[in-house]
Amino acid sequence: MNRNEQVERKNLYLYAAGKTISVFGTAIYQFAISLYVLKLTGSALSFAAALILGIIPMVIINPFAGVIADKFNKKRLIVSMDLLNGLLFVFVYVISTMWGLNLILIYTATLLMTVFSTFFGVGMESAKPNIVTEKKLLNLNSLSKVIDSVSSIMGPMLGGIVFAVFDIRVFILMNGISFILSGVSILFIQFRSGQRPSQGGQAKIFFMNEIKEGFHYLVARRKILDLFIQLISLNFFLGFAVMVPIPYIINTIFQLGAKEFGIIEGAFPVGMILGALLVSKITNKFDYPTLLRYINVTFAVLMMVTSIPVMVGGFKEIYLVVFYSIVMFFFGAAVALIDIPFSYLLQKEIPDEYRGRVLSIGISIGKVLLPVAMVTSGFLLTHIPTFFVPAFGGVLFLLFALKNSLKRQVEVDAVREGINH
């Protein structure tokens, strides 16, 4: 093994360690602190507010984080955000031991953590091509997806244990230390080219102009724009036909217990892990447009299939758990098979000076449309027969996928015809 391969392997290990500590710390904290707020206030609204503070700021800040990631040294940005999160929680621990842990302190800490984590996430995502070579980039994205999936399974579980066993203030201190350790591990990653020095004292940054520039870059690149449209539409229909209808069907229509619901929900990240592990083998057999076409059809069919137990009725509880667990497992695997190559293609196609802005703009648009899809789905579920929503969503997504597939085929045929002439 030559020196470059040794450096790359070390970078992968350090990245895995840093991301695991950071992502797990965030997931466990968000779940545990939400339970603490619910216990403290007994208010579902306060509980929801703690969750919302972990989502809404991300949508607003993402484009600005993209500008910072493009204009400043990515390594310094990532490390400093982890360290700021660590210092934040150490500070919260000190304040809470002196004056107690109240809602204002919790909300403020959650809001600041979301801000720092957003900058960390955008910086890390745009810096991946600077951590490993293109050959290992798909592996890095797969590793990242596995860590995210495992944290989504283990985060609530560990958060519940933390809430039940530890004093919440002790965990806050532990979380602060974990963020600092994450920052230290990333500090030892050797970043390759594309890391420009900080421009803090050299030039002013006009955020709106920079965001517009990133948006114009996205719109002008048809290939990249089409990929984003595909992903955003998929997220929209997942929110409309899966994320709201399935919990509603399981909990309200069939009235299954929390244990059964947890098993069904847990099948999704398990599927994502399998998809992440298989993605390199599958992408060796299919090019991305072909893979996207097959998986889009799979998504549409799965959406329509979820309505079958509601239409037919008479299923025993165990069969419902098995049926919906299998459906969610395949949803998870399909999401991984789309997301990982998608991230790889964008990281490869977008140059370093635009990557942060373009990725953050696309993510923000997707996150804005997702609540719209969920609210629309929730409204329809209370006014029309339940089975109609996932079935209708699946049909619409299938038509959308087939239309885009036909459009791309026409464009390819036109290009071939032009070449032949």
TALIN-V145304 format. One record per residue. N is the residue number from 1. RES is the residue in one small letter. BURIAL is b if it has 16 or more other C-alpha atoms within 10 Angstrom, else e. Layout:
n->N res->RES burial->BURIAL
n->N res->RES burial->BURIAL
This chain:
n->1 res->m burial->e
n->2 res->n burial->e
n->3 res->r burial->e
n->4 res->n burial->e
n->5 res->e burial->e
n->6 res->q burial->e
n->7 res->v burial->b
n->8 res->e burial->b
n->9 res->r burial->e
n->10 res->k burial->e
n->11 res->n burial->b
n->12 res->l burial->b
n->13 res->y burial->e
n->14 res->l burial->b
n->15 res->y burial->b
n->16 res->a burial->b
n->17 res->a burial->b
n->18 res->g burial->b
n->19 res->k burial->b
n->20 res->t burial->b
n->21 res->i burial->b
n->22 res->s burial->b
n->23 res->v burial->b
n->24 res->f burial->b
n->25 res->g burial->b
n->26 res->t burial->b
n->27 res->a burial->b
n->28 res->i burial->b
n->29 res->y burial->b
n->30 res->q burial->b
n->31 res->f burial->b
n->32 res->a burial->b
n->33 res->i burial->b
n->34 res->s burial->b
n->35 res->l burial->b
n->36 res->y burial->b
n->37 res->v burial->b
n->38 res->l burial->b
n->39 res->k burial->e
n->40 res->l burial->e
n->41 res->t burial->e
n->42 res->g burial->e
n->43 res->s burial->e
n->44 res->a burial->e
n->45 res->l burial->e
n->46 res->s burial->b
n->47 res->f burial->b
n->48 res->a burial->e
n->49 res->a burial->e
n->50 res->a burial->b
n->51 res->l burial->b
n->52 res->i burial->e
n->53 res->l burial->b
n->54 res->g burial->b
n->55 res->i burial->b
n->56 res->i burial->e
n->57 res->p burial->e
n->58 res->m burial->b
n->59 res->v burial->b
n->60 res->i burial->e
n->61 res->i burial->b
n->62 res->n burial->b
n->63 res->p burial->b
n->64 res->f burial->b
n->65 res->a burial->b
n->66 res->g burial->b
n->67 res->v burial->b
n->68 res->i burial->b
n->69 res->a burial->b
n->70 res->d burial->b
n->71 res->k burial->b
n->72 res->f burial->b
n->73 res->n burial->b
n->74 res->k burial->b
n->75 res->k burial->b
n->76 res->r burial->b
n->77 res->l burial->b
n->78 res->i burial->b
n->79 res->v burial->b
n->80 res->s burial->b
n->81 res->m burial->b
n->82 res->d burial->b
n->83 res->l burial->b
n->84 res->l burial->b
n->85 res->n burial->b
n->86 res->g burial->b
n->87 res->l burial->b
n->88 res->l burial->b
n->89 res->f burial->b
n->90 res->v burial->b
n->91 res->f burial->e
n->92 res->v burial->b
n->93 res->y burial->b
n->94 res->v burial->e
n->95 res->i burial->e
n->96 res->s burial->b
n->97 res->t burial->e
n->98 res->m burial->e
n->99 res->w burial->e
n->100 res->g burial->e
n->101 res->l burial->b
n->102 res->n burial->e
n->103 res->l burial->e
n->104 res->i burial->e
n->105 res->l burial->e
n->106 res->i burial->b
n->107 res->y burial->b
n->108 res->t burial->e
n->109 res->a burial->b
n->110 res->t burial->b
n->111 res->l burial->b
n->112 res->l burial->b
n->113 res->m burial->b
n->114 res->t burial->b
n->115 res->v burial->b
n->116 res->f burial->b
n->117 res->s burial->b
n->118 res->t burial->b
n->119 res->f burial->b
n->120 res->f burial->b
n->121 res->g burial->b
n->122 res->v burial->b
n->123 res->g burial->b
n->124 res->m burial->b
n->125 res->e burial->b
n->126 res->s burial->b
n->127 res->a burial->b
n->128 res->k burial->b
n->129 res->p burial->b
n->130 res->n burial->b
n->131 res->i burial->b
n->132 res->v burial->b
n->133 res->t burial->e
n->134 res->e burial->e
n->135 res->k burial->e
n->136 res->k burial->e
n->137 res->l burial->b
n->138 res->l burial->b
n->139 res->n burial->b
n->140 res->l burial->b
n->141 res->n burial->b
n->142 res->s burial->b
n->143 res->l burial->b
n->144 res->s burial->b
n->145 res->k burial->b
n->146 res->v burial->b
n->147 res->i burial->b
n->148 res->d burial->b
n->149 res->s burial->b
n->150 res->v burial->b
n->151 res->s burial->b
n->152 res->s burial->b
n->153 res->i burial->b
n->154 res->m burial->b
n->155 res->g burial->b
n->156 res->p burial->b
n->157 res->m burial->b
n->158 res->l burial->b
n->159 res->g burial->b
n->160 res->g burial->b
n->161 res->i burial->e
n->162 res->v burial->b
n->163 res->f burial->b
n->164 res->a burial->e
n->165 res->v burial->e
n->166 res->f burial->e
n->167 res->d burial->e
n->168 res->i burial->b
n->169 res->r burial->b
n->170 res->v burial->e
n->171 res->f burial->b
n->172 res->i burial->b
n->173 res->l burial->b
n->174 res->m burial->b
n->175 res->n burial->b
n->176 res->g burial->b
n->177 res->i burial->b
n->178 res->s burial->b
n->179 res->f burial->b
n->180 res->i burial->b
n->181 res->l burial->b
n->182 res->s burial->b
n->183 res->g burial->b
n->184 res->v burial->b
n->185 res->s burial->b
n->186 res->i burial->b
n->187 res->l burial->b
n->188 res->f burial->e
n->189 res->i burial->b
n->190 res->q burial->b
n->191 res->f burial->b
n->192 res->r burial->e
n->193 res->s burial->e
n->194 res->g burial->e
n->195 res->q burial->b
n->196 res->r burial->e
n->197 res->p burial->e
n->198 res->s burial->e
n->199 res->q burial->e
n->200 res->g burial->e
n->201 res->g burial->e
n->202 res->q burial->e
n->203 res->a burial->e
n->204 res->k burial->e
n->205 res->i burial->e
n->206 res->f burial->e
n->207 res->f burial->e
n->208 res->m burial->e
n->209 res->n burial->e
n->210 res->e burial->b
n->211 res->i burial->b
n->212 res->k burial->e
n->213 res->e burial->b
n->214 res->g burial->b
n->215 res->f burial->b
n->216 res->h burial->e
n->217 res->y burial->b
n->218 res->l burial->b
n->219 res->v burial->e
n->220 res->a burial->e
n->221 res->r burial->e
n->222 res->r burial->e
n->223 res->k burial->e
n->224 res->i burial->b
n->225 res->l burial->b
n->226 res->d burial->e
n->227 res->l burial->b
n->228 res->f burial->b
n->229 res->i burial->e
n->230 res->q burial->b
n->231 res->l burial->b
n->232 res->i burial->b
n->233 res->s burial->b
n->234 res->l burial->b
n->235 res->n burial->b
n->236 res->f burial->b
n->237 res->f burial->b
n->238 res->l burial->b
n->239 res->g burial->b
n->240 res->f burial->b
n->241 res->a burial->b
n->242 res->v burial->b
n->243 res->m burial->b
n->244 res->v burial->b
n->245 res->p burial->b
n->246 res->i burial->b
n->247 res->p burial->b
n->248 res->y burial->b
n->249 res->i burial->b
n->250 res->i burial->b
n->251 res->n burial->e
n->252 res->t burial->e
n->253 res->i burial->e
n->254 res->f burial->b
n->255 res->q burial->e
n->256 res->l burial->b
n->257 res->g burial->e
n->258 res->a burial->e
n->259 res->k burial->e
n->260 res->e burial->b
n->261 res->f burial->b
n->262 res->g burial->e
n->263 res->i burial->e
n->264 res->i burial->b
n->265 res->e burial->b
n->266 res->g burial->b
n->267 res->a burial->b
n->268 res->f burial->b
n->269 res->p burial->b
n->270 res->v burial->b
n->271 res->g burial->b
n->272 res->m burial->b
n->273 res->i burial->b
n->274 res->l burial->b
n->275 res->g burial->b
n->276 res->a burial->b
n->277 res->l burial->b
n->278 res->l burial->e
n->279 res->v burial->b
n->280 res->s burial->b
n->281 res->k burial->e
n->282 res->i burial->e
n->283 res->t burial->e
n->284 res->n burial->e
n->285 res->k burial->e
n->286 res->f burial->e
n->287 res->d burial->e
n->288 res->y burial->b
n->289 res->p burial->e
n->290 res->t burial->e
n->291 res->l burial->b
n->292 res->l burial->b
n->293 res->r burial->e
n->294 res->y burial->e
n->295 res->i burial->b
n->296 res->n burial->b
n->297 res->v burial->b
n->298 res->t burial->b
n->299 res->f burial->b
n->300 res->a burial->b
n->301 res->v burial->b
n->302 res->l burial->b
n->303 res->m burial->b
n->304 res->m burial->b
n->305 res->v burial->b
n->306 res->t burial->b
n->307 res->s burial->b
n->308 res->i burial->e
n->309 res->p burial->b
n->310 res->v burial->b
n->311 res->m burial->e
n->312 res->v burial->e
n->313 res->g burial->e
n->314 res->g burial->e
n->315 res->f burial->e
n->316 res->k burial->e
n->317 res->e burial->e
n->318 res->i burial->e
n->319 res->y burial->e
n->320 res->l burial->b
n->321 res->v burial->b
n->322 res->v burial->e
n->323 res->f burial->b
n->324 res->y burial->b
n->325 res->s burial->b
n->326 res->i burial->b
n->327 res->v burial->b
n->328 res->m burial->b
n->329 res->f burial->b
n->330 res->f burial->b
n->331 res->f burial->b
n->332 res->g burial->b
n->333 res->a burial->b
n->334 res->a burial->b
n->335 res->v burial->b
n->336 res->a burial->b
n->337 res->l burial->b
n->338 res->i burial->b
n->339 res->d burial->b
n->340 res->i burial->b
n->341 res->p burial->b
n->342 res->f burial->b
n->343 res->s burial->b
n->344 res->y burial->b
n->345 res->l burial->b
n->346 res->l burial->b
n->347 res->q burial->b
n->348 res->k burial->e
n->349 res->e burial->e
n->350 res->i burial->b
n->351 res->p burial->e
n->352 res->d burial->b
n->353 res->e burial->b
n->354 res->y burial->b
n->355 res->r burial->b
n->356 res->g burial->b
n->357 res->r burial->b
n->358 res->v burial->b
n->359 res->l burial->b
n->360 res->s burial->b
n->361 res->i burial->b
n->362 res->g burial->b
n->363 res->i burial->b
n->364 res->s burial->b
n->365 res->i burial->b
n->366 res->g burial->b
n->367 res->k burial->b
n->368 res->v burial->e
n->369 res->l burial->b
n->370 res->l burial->b
n->371 res->p burial->e
n->372 res->v burial->e
n->373 res->a burial->b
n->374 res->m burial->b
n->375 res->v burial->e
n->376 res->t burial->e
n->377 res->s burial->b
n->378 res->g burial->b
n->379 res->f burial->e
n->380 res->l burial->b
n->381 res->l burial->b
n->382 res->t burial->e
n->383 res->h burial->e
n->384 res->i burial->e
n->385 res->p burial->e
n->386 res->t burial->b
n->387 res->f burial->b
n->388 res->f burial->b
n->389 res->v burial->b
n->390 res->p burial->b
n->391 res->a burial->b
n->392 res->f burial->b
n->393 res->g burial->b
n->394 res->g burial->b
n->395 res->v burial->b
n->396 res->l burial->e
n->397 res->f burial->b
n->398 res->l burial->b
n->399 res->l burial->e
n->400 res->f burial->b
n->401 res->a burial->b
n->402 res->l burial->e
n->403 res->k burial->e
n->404 res->n burial->e
n->405 res->s burial->b
n->406 res->l burial->e
n->407 res->k burial->e
n->408 res->r burial->e
n->409 res->q burial->e
n->410 res->v burial->e
n->411 res->e burial->e
n->412 res->v burial->e
n->413 res->d burial->e
n->414 res->a burial->e
n->415 res->v burial->e
n->416 res->r burial->e
n->417 res->e burial->e
n->418 res->g burial->e
n->419 res->i burial->e
n->420 res->n burial->e
n->421 res->h burial->e
